[in-house]
């Protein structure tokens, strides 16, 4: 009897852990996000990896939140709103961020903002700006 009760407890625990693991990211804190240029992204190839050239390649932040754009790579990079095909949109442009540098941006409008590196156009990412979640 004790073995059956103990087994039932573990099954319920596993189910609860699975539900928690599948909880949507909508409940996550999106008041601040850090995006990093991938190491070695100054040479083509990062765009074909699972991580991409900017990590994360898609980042979600709340309106009024903080996006920290960081460059741990040895090459200088930009984080420039827009796309290599259409050019900059003017939403934000970090200019060249040298190795170890960073830039902060606070979006004020809901929407999606594609961005890229003007020096290395294969580097592309997306920032999703959402309404602040009610608690």
HELIX and SHEET records of a PDB file:
HELIX    1   1 UNK A    2  UNK A   21  1                                  20    
HELIX    2   2 UNK A   25  UNK A   27  5                                   3    
HELIX    3   3 UNK A   46  UNK A   48  5                                   3    
SHEET    1   A 4 UNK A  54  UNK A  55  0                                        
SHEET    2   A 4 UNK A  32  UNK A  37 -1                                        
SHEET    3   A 4 UNK A  66  UNK A  70  1                                        
SHEET    4   A 4 UNK A 102  UNK A 105 -1                                        
SHEET    1   B 5 UNK A  58  UNK A  62  0                                        
SHEET    2   B 5 UNK A 124  UNK A 130  1                                        
SHEET    3   B 5 UNK A 111  UNK A 116 -1                                        
SHEET    4   B 5 UNK A  80  UNK A  83 -1                                        
SHEET    5   B 5 UNK A  87  UNK A  93 -1                                        
END                                                                             
